[in-house]
Amino acid sequence: MPPCLTRSVTARGRLDQVVFCSARCAATCNGGSGWASYWEQTATELRPGLVGSGKLADHEIDRFLARCADQEWWTQTIAFTVAQGRRPGA
């Protein structure tokens, strides 16, 4: 269960106890892992469009691909945050 925070809030002039819960999730991975393989495949597939658009240069993609193969390199995936609120008894 994620950590929860209970707060008193006023809604339409009425005081209610509201419980807020949230959780964050992000996978960490290093070079050579399954996630790194996924990103290698993704970067390779998107490379022509990225370079053609001018958003990235070939040498930048090469540097990223080298890191994806380096087991000493660690990174994390995008972090997701989930939040939920409810009134007790609701």
C-alpha positions in Angstrom: 0.0 0.0 0.0 1.4 3.4 -0.9 2.0 6.0 1.8 -1.2 7.9 2.5 -1.8 11.4 3.7 -5.0 12.4 5.6 -6.1 16.0 5.4 -9.0 18.0 6.5 -10.6 20.0 3.6 -13.5 22.2 3.3 -15.9 21.4 0.4 -18.9 23.6 0.0 -18.6 24.8 3.6 -18.5 21.2 5.0 -15.4 19.8 6.7 -14.5 16.3 5.5 -11.6 14.0 6.1 -10.0 13.1 2.8 -7.4 10.4 2.3 -4.9 10.9 -0.5 -2.7 8.0 -1.6 0.0 8.1 -4.3 2.6 5.8 -5.7 5.5 6.3 -8.1 7.0 3.6 -10.3 10.2 3.7 -12.4 12.2 0.7 -13.6 16.0 1.0 -13.3 18.2 -0.8 -15.8 21.8 -1.0 -16.9 23.5 -1.5 -20.3 23.0 -5.0 -21.6 19.7 -5.5 -19.8 16.3 -6.2 -21.4 15.3 -2.6 -21.1 18.6 -1.5 -22.7 17.9 -3.9 -25.6 14.5 -2.4 -26.0 15.9 1.1 -26.2 18.6 0.0 -28.6 16.0 -1.4 -30.9 13.8 1.7 -30.5 16.7 4.1 -31.2 17.8 2.1 -34.2 14.2 2.0 -35.7 13.7 5.7 -35.1 17.2 6.8 -36.1 16.4 7.8 -39.8 13.5 10.0 -38.7 15.3 11.6 -35.8 18.4 12.4 -37.9 16.4 13.4 -40.9 14.4 15.9 -38.8 17.5 17.5 -37.4 16.4 16.7 -33.8 19.4 14.4 -33.2 22.7 13.8 -35.0 24.1 10.4 -35.8 27.0 10.8 -33.3 24.4 11.4 -30.5 22.5 8.2 -31.3 25.8 6.3 -31.5 26.7 7.6 -28.1 23.4 6.5 -26.7 23.7 3.0 -28.3 27.2 2.6 -26.8 25.8 3.3 -23.3 23.0 0.8 -23.9 25.7 -1.9 -24.3 27.8 -0.7 -21.3 26.9 -2.7 -18.2 28.4 0.0 -16.0 25.9 2.5 -17.2 22.6 2.8 -15.3 19.5 4.7 -16.0 15.8 4.6 -15.3 12.7 4.5 -17.4 10.0 7.2 -17.3 8.5 7.6 -13.9 4.8 7.2 -13.5 2.8 8.7 -10.7 -0.6 7.4 -9.6 -2.7 9.4 -7.2 -6.0 8.6 -5.6 -8.3 10.5 -3.2 -11.4 9.4 -1.4 -13.6 10.5 1.5 -13.7 7.9 4.3 -17.0 6.0 4.0 -17.5 7.0 0.4 
